[in-house]
Amino acid sequence: MLKIKLFMGVVMGLMLISGGAWAQVASGQGAPNFSLTDSHGQKHSLSDYKGKYVVLEWFNPDCPFVKKHYNSGNMQILQKEYTSRGVIWLSINSSARGKEGSYTPQEFNKFMRGKAASPTAILLDTQGQVGHLYAAKTTPQMFVIDPKGILIYQGAIDDIPSTDVKDVAKAKNYVRAALDEAMSGKAGTVSATKSYGCGVKY
C-alpha cells in the first residue's frame, strides 16, 4: 500500500510539472510576469507597467475572428480610446515559425499600419512561452490587468462568437466593461469568460 501511495504521489507530481505550462492563470490573482521583444526590437516586461492598466491581446492576422475585429475597426477603437487614457495595450503573437500567423516583425508592423491600429507594442512570442504561461488558446483572447498587477478579466473580447463584422455593434464588449468598471472604482461584474476564435498556432 505504501509503495502504491508513493507511486501515485510521483505520478501526480509529474502531472503537475508537465501541466504547469498550461496552468490556467486565475482571475483575481497576480498576473504572471514575462518579458518579450517587440516588433521594433525593444524588450518589454509586464513588471515595467506596474501602476498602469494593461491589456494583453492574443492575435493572428490570418484568423477570421481577428479579422472581424480589425476589419470592423472594433479593435482599433478600443486601442485608441484606452491607450489615450494611459492603458498599456500589448498585442501578442504566439504563432510558431512556419505556422499560420507567423510573420516577420516588419510584416506585423505593416499589418498594424494598414489597419490604423495603435497598440502600445506588438510582442513576438515565437516560442509560445508566454502563451502557455497564460494558457492562451484562441485568437483573439483578452486579458485585463489592473495597476496592482491583478488579473481582473480574461477570455473573449465580446459575447457573440462569430466572424460577422455586423455582430460587433450588437455585442457586449467584455474588455470595455472590465476597464470602465475598474477605472471608475467599481467591482468587475464579469472576471472570466470562454474565449472564442482560432486556436493559437503553437
Steps between C-alpha positions, in 0.01 A plus 500: 500500500784736585667429166174572316458832685858597423452409134179702474672793668778491241247476214298794632817703544602434140153597379519829687846571359409409142168684522643808664575668168127484422382588851206734482588837648222597739305824488537692824859390541831650392567487127822306428793718401662449161744663262474511120659693216276717284490546124753785526751299704408659834465280808186526712431346840156502658662624821606816313136605499415459869273789591318494165216305351625248245309318226648187344353418159593170339476548124561327169455716188382198297223397739145585379393584855789745536419644157143561619621733774761677286293528180213650700737739677391366839847407623650828381228703674573322827876544461476870422245578770674324784863573415398867494387446860835354601427131448786286367382281213723207407408299191665157526560256215585145610504332158801273458728562203353357182147477639194712424536854625879490520652810342814705516503800734483727195191318372327533836575873498362526146181319604440735793574810289265376229223461755574835669546304823675646802607241755776608734712218358481182291673226699655195333449175690640265236585229753152521651633535853276789602202350320544182700559699819160666457336191350405704194301271276337724240544812293369735606531436873507790741645563846456817707742572785453776756766742632577265792583222256179307567327323212148639503365353175588222256323338209303612197499854367118494485198275532428417134739229377476559127710625209228742382602866532131591533492332840752741653247778551255262671749332731582569864869585505654337806830686473332840495278400793794374707705814440214745552386336822850478645598853396185638665574313823230238461539126555503308173179316419670245272853377570525209256325366191575226248703649215409432139698512176773307323727274700839654580750350256771383740 
